[in-house]
């Protein structure tokens, strides 16, 4: 294959990564933005989504699309419910203290990971894609399902954006993010907003995982990379800034796709992580974020 | 609160050291070996406690300092054929230099950003160790050859593979670090660190250079952790990338939280307790990470002060 088509292939792969990453990172960013909680267990909610997708799609016989659609609806709901319970039982009792919640979410990470290992096992298991149409380009054939991931993710992102900017729920969330005490004084049930946001963040990660699982298999350790990449995206985009998160997700996804096609993936990760650490050291508000209040 | 007379705390600490010395002759083989390992790892926890307990800086990347000592000492023996004392010194030096560099960078941030930055630097360190697999052995790790693990003084030589020598070396390192920590904590400098933890702005206003004090604390902490790592490589003869992984950054946090942050003996108590909990439960289940996770959550929820922290709060106010 020549350089041009090779680059196009790398860019397409990168866009698929970006699409999934944007959803996952948006969940992390919402939780951090509204609640000021750094959720280290976010990657495990992603993993749970994928594992549940496998469980649901194997439980439902018939056309693979049927099982996949059921997983797409049910898996995020179950993950959201688990997150809600975790929030009520642990995070609320810690009064959302930033340092205590980090330690607690590290605890959740280990618990979820170990339970997945115990009940799901160490194997990587595939989920059948709902359809297997290949789009023929002049140089190579490309999976139609991968392109539909990009479309589905874009749709979900636009929907989230609309909810945040054009509905009362979004208004309440933004008010809580801006100043939770004043919001409370105006009769906004801040407590319930926090619970909802934490569940929503976990659900976004789970949806992303259900979308990606037909092309990458479900495994109990699969939450580590998305967690690190989401952190990178949220930091570069500016902590708590949604537009920045989107731009950064596309940037990171594309460069990750392209760099790891041409160089060693470990080297790509080293460079990316180091760059982001430097961004956080020298420009804590992120590349696109505005200075914090 | 603090008793002015230094007699009580020093007597307590010397008593603990004497007890550990005496235990060496009583314990059955299995627990003897386990306790040697626990003492080395307790040094790691003490180094972590220096920064987390006394300065209030929560790092999620201390595995890199431990691993710097581990690789520094281990690779010096494996690739350069250096003697044990030289390799140990190199390990410590690696940790000191690394912690100075990381400190200068990471201390520009604070709070949550500090945690994430330290975690990311540790991740970079971990990935670099994996990337340089031809020297470090990657995730397989490398064994430090037994014949090289010998301490020689002139004609006499001590084999570090011998259980008694190993136990006594671990105890020696542990005792030195314990007494040094106690001295630092009780010194003027230790009080400045606590002042920074309690109110950094006010400390700055009183004329203290908080940045260089914090930087010194990062270096002391990183160097102690590296000493623990170097000792681990030389005493137990294995270096591997798993010691640089994020899990080894979380474990010292867990041990310190459990034993009691900002208590000098807390790291030992926490490490000892956690090791035996995992040891006992691993007889029933392989799910030891589950126990670590539940322990972390229960600790932050119900015992944020840890075992010794609670004892100090309730009964023994003089406990350092």
Contacts between the chains, C-beta under 8 A, distances in Angstrom:
chain1	res1	chain2	res2	distance
A	38	B	112	5.5
A	38	B	115	7.4
A	38	B	116	7.1
A	90	B	297	5.8
A	90	B	301	6.7
A	93	B	301	5.9
A	94	B	300	6.3
A	94	B	301	6.9
A	98	B	111	6.6
A	98	B	112	5.2
A	99	B	58	5.5
A	99	B	111	7.7
A	99	B	112	7.7
A	99	B	115	7.6
A	100	B	300	4.7
A	100	B	304	7.1
A	102	B	58	7.5
A	102	B	60	7.7
A	102	B	112	7.3
A	102	B	115	6.1
A	103	B	253	7.0
A	103	B	257	7.1
A	103	B	296	5.7
A	103	B	299	7.6
A	103	B	300	4.9
A	104	B	296	6.8
A	104	B	297	5.3
A	104	B	300	5.1
A	104	B	301	7.4
A	106	B	250	5.8
A	106	B	293	7.7
A	106	B	296	5.9
A	107	B	292	7.6
A	107	B	293	4.3
A	107	B	294	6.8
A	107	B	295	7.5
A	107	B	296	3.4
A	107	B	297	3.9
A	107	B	300	7.6
A	108	B	293	6.7
A	108	B	297	7.0
A	109	B	293	7.0
A	110	B	289	4.5
A	110	B	290	6.8
A	110	B	292	5.2
A	110	B	293	3.2
A	110	B	296	7.2
A	111	B	289	7.9
A	111	B	290	5.8
A	111	B	293	3.8
A	111	B	294	6.3
A	111	B	297	7.6
A	113	B	289	6.4
A	114	B	287	4.9
A	114	B	289	4.3
A	114	B	290	4.0
A	114	B	293	6.7
A	115	B	290	6.9
A	117	B	287	7.5
A	118	B	287	5.8
A	118	B	290	7.8
A	228	B	123	6.8
A	231	B	116	6.5
A	231	B	120	7.7
A	235	B	116	7.1
A	264	B	131	7.4
A	266	B	127	5.7
A	266	B	130	5.9
A	266	B	131	4.9
A	267	B	131	6.3
A	269	B	127	5.6
A	270	B	124	5.7
A	270	B	127	4.7
A	270	B	128	6.1
A	270	B	131	6.4
A	273	B	120	5.3
A	273	B	123	5.3
A	273	B	124	5.0
A	273	B	127	7.0
A	274	B	120	7.8
A	274	B	124	5.0
A	276	B	120	6.3
A	277	B	105	7.7
A	277	B	117	5.4
A	277	B	120	4.0
A	277	B	121	5.6
A	277	B	124	6.9
A	278	B	105	7.8
A	280	B	109	6.4
A	280	B	113	5.7
A	280	B	116	6.4
A	280	B	117	5.1
A	280	B	120	7.3
A	281	B	105	5.1
A	281	B	106	6.9
A	281	B	108	5.2
A	281	B	109	6.2
A	281	B	117	6.1
A	282	B	108	7.3
A	284	B	109	6.1
A	284	B	113	5.6
